[in-house]
Amino acid sequence: MDWGVFHVEPSFLDNWRRASKSIANRNRLLKQGQKSSAESAQINAWDRELCLAASAIDESRTRYLERLLPAFQTIYEKLVGNHSTDLQIIYKRGWSADHTLDEALASNKEVDFRYGSTQSGPHRADLDVKLGSRRAQEILSRGQEKLVVCALKVAQGEVLSQAVDRKCIYLIDDLPAELDPFNREKVMQQLVQTSAQLFITSVEATAIDTDSLGRSDIAKFHVERGILTG
């Protein structure tokens, strides 16, 4: 996710650096295990800096996902059809939605001291992929998981192209793996429609049917024992 946020949100990198510095210094103090008033004051100072940076990071991620998720849904629907409506991607910001980060840091301070690290913050953010009430990884096959990842990557490229008028270069290692010929074809069609430059590897040359793509600008290269031929 943050790769995409970095490219479309100019302030993201500075805020991420501020947060990372705050977390590193806070963790250093937590590992020392000292709970005197002097150490507590230092931790509180880093808490304030972390909360400011985390709020900005959360806002940037939220704005980015408002663009990414509709693009993902459109692409994923083309890959899997009507089943796409069952899948949800939920953003978890790294601390409880019911509390501010300042409240989370204060209430979890003893836990943080025990682990010697900060348990709440933007570094704990995640995207939770679900089918109904269950996590997708518990249900989906590896091929189905690959379709989700492919749709996300293509969607990220589309959002980038719209935001900064620049195309991605897609590097896809062993695209045919875990995909049947039908789904390979669908993924290839989505990639070709991006009009981006593609580098795709395959263990077997016949596993990708480039003739069906209707493109004349596709080049094939063969690598064997470190020797490249085309």
Beta strands, then each sheet from edge to edge (+ up, - down):
strand 1: 87-92
strand 2: 126-131
strand 3: 134-135
strand 4: 169-172
strand 5: 197-200
strand 6: 222-224
strand 7: 227-229
sheet 1: 1+ 2- 3+
sheet 2: 4+ 5+
sheet 3: 6+ 7-
end
